[in-house]
Amino acid sequence: MYPLRRNRRLRTSEAMRSLVRETTITPNDFIAPLFVVEGKNKKEEIVSMPNYFRFSLDLLEKEVKELWSLGIKSVLLFVKVPDNLKDNAGTEALNNNGLMQRAVRTVKNSVPEMLVMTDVALDPYSAYGHDGIVSEGKIINDDTAAILAEMGLSHAKAGADILAPSDMMDGRIFEMRSLLEDEGFHETGIMSYSAKYASAFYGPFRDALDSAPVDAENIPKDKRTYQMDPANREEALKETLMDIEEGADIVMVKPGLCYLDIVRDLKNKINIPIAVYQVSGEYAMIKAAAEKGWLDHDAVVLEQLTAIKRAGASMIASYFVKDAVKLIS
Ligand code: PBG
């Protein structure tokens, strides 16, 4: 009872505050997403993601060395696929010498200890900008899941440590895990985007990879038949428990800030690591406000990352990881 208890006693100095701090972010928590393009000596800034770039393989090599030197030990690879290689069958996704497969080998050659995670989804390879095969206005689930499993296997063969399916087809974790086991890839991890919402915050990412759903007749304009409804909370637990049963090692909630209630729900109920993806639109919002001088960029970045971890994330994929580790070191 006041004045026997004065809560402000524990806030009197930075030394005191740091002594009682419940959550700290460290470089160990972070996954750096990386966008890869064909070509040489390319470092292209993404218009809607200021100070974030697509790298050609030669510069990717340098970038991962820099990340490693900063203490960042995992990367999540995405590729921008040339238009002429896109189709409605994921053909190029299965090319053992495709850009993703070469990118995995490049990272492993450059920094062998770096943990390499790969995006497994068809949208960068899809002529229609969807995460699966499109037929008669629908995204075909089971055929897509089978291709995703093959795609994952091809990444594993290239040296990927963790496959990260971001597509939200039903049963794809089971398909992928079964194929990996059959083929002897017992140690390849799966980080499932298990509670991935149909969010408007993915816009800048689709600019980065030129992967937005195309506007054409009989092609769904959005991803609402496979990604989750932002209004749903209970469903996130159902999705996540199923992915764990099917063999996921790590599960993910995406986007970040708007979905921290989901992160905490899961944290209270499951016992495997939870990843959170702070997505491109979240990055763009902070950059835009900071450019106008309306927010303190660095402070907001650290506050958001801390909040994500406090909610229950074991790890965070974020376009701010380089900024963050420089700020906390
Ligand atoms: C697609 C994919 C998306 C992101 C990661 N993988 C976009 C989408 O679902 O349309 C978004 C990441 C971001 O916005 O940063 N498989």
Residues whose N, C-alpha, C, O or C-beta is under 5 A from the ligand:
A	BS01	PBG	A121 D123 S166 D167 F201 Y202 F205 V279 S280 G281
